[in-house]
């Protein structure tokens, strides 16, 4: 489903920000803390596993480490990172909307 404003351009980030602000403002601050803790644990576990694999003489999973760290960073502050990601998606969607006469 493509969310569009009256000017005919995509606006996913604004919808996310409205949703996240309403969720954060309802006293669910503990949920955001737990999500941040899960993100931190993911990063610590991934780095620890990578170091342990390298210590054992194995190659280590570089791609897995990078993806897990990125996921952990997103979980550490979803309000900011998802907003930035959706800004990029907005830009790409707007390029297609304007290029194909939407």
Beta strands, then each sheet from edge to edge (+ up, - down):
end
